[in-house]
Amino acid sequence: MPKKVKKTTFVGLLDLIAPHSCRGCRNLGSIICERCKNDILNTKIQICPNCKTRINNHRCPKCTNLPPIYIVGERSSPIGALVHDFKYYSIHALAKPLAEILNESLPNYTHKTIIVPLPTIGRHIRERGFDHTYLIAKHFSKLRGKKYQVQKLLLRNKNTIQVGANRSARITQASSAYIIAPKTVIDPSATYILFDDVWTTGASIKAATKKLRQAGAKNIIIAILALSRLN
């Protein structure tokens, strides 16, 4: 078993038996307190993550090829710290509060809605012991009810690894990284929420959006927990 798995497993077990401390203010009691969660929700991203144009709604007037984009906060903020601890320290208890934050950040549709988590690299799932985007999406769907379904409509075409790659390499890798899952039936009347944890260059999300559109999805929105300001 890789050392990284042993480390994250240990941290996960410790997190279960030790009292939770808030990842924001560090006070004991919960893994993210209500005050810090409200602080996250009250911090709105007012720029397009793709071109950095300041916007007042979720559609960029310049990037008209992109669906509406909902982003909770910046990667350098508390939401980024929560995502980091969830992914790299396997703190499973963070899946639910992250889903709750996502739930309060997105519009609530009354019609059929499909949540499509961006596929995680298989090696990362094995190292962490779970698929982080899928786990958040499952909690989110439970909060929203029966009209919200989680479907793994996208699969990785090849084992492209983008962590640490420069912008140009990430864009090139992402362009051929995804395929539509076999036997997928797209409902053109449904809304598809394409979900990922972090927007870095946006290459993965844009490539995945293109695949969903090619498969027949008409109504797509993008949901991101944290925006990296490195691109």
WOWO-V81333 format. One record per backbone hydrogen bond with DSSP energy under -1.0 kcal/mol. CO is the residue of the C=O (numbers start at 0). NH is the residue of the N-H. Records with the same first field share a line. If there is no record, write none. Layout:
CO->NH + NH
//
This chain:
1->5
2->6
3->7
4->8
5->9
6->10
7->11
8->12
9->13
10->14
11->15
12->16
13->17
19->28
21->25
26->21
30->22
32->36
33->37
34->38
35->39
36->40
37->41
39->42
45->54
47->51
52->47
57->68
61->63
62->65
67->221
69->223
72->226
73->76
76->80
77->81
78->82
79->83
80->84
81->85
82->86
83->87
84->88 + 90
89->91
90->93
91->94
93->97
94->98
95->99
96->100
97->101
98->102
99->103
101->104
111->190
112->148
113->192
114->150
115->194
120->124
121->125
122->126
123->127
124->128
130->134
131->135
132->136
133->137
134->138
135->139
136->140
137->141
138->142
139->143
140->144
144->147
146->112
148->114
150->152
152->180
154->178
157->159
161->164
165->169
166->170
167->171
168->172
169->173
170->174
173->176
176->156
178->154
180->183
186->189
190->113
191->220
192->115
193->222
194->117
196->225
198->227
201->205
202->206
203->207
204->208
205->209
206->210
207->211
208->212
209->213
210->214
211->216
212->215
218->191
220->193
221->69
222->195
223->71
224->72
225->198
226->74
//
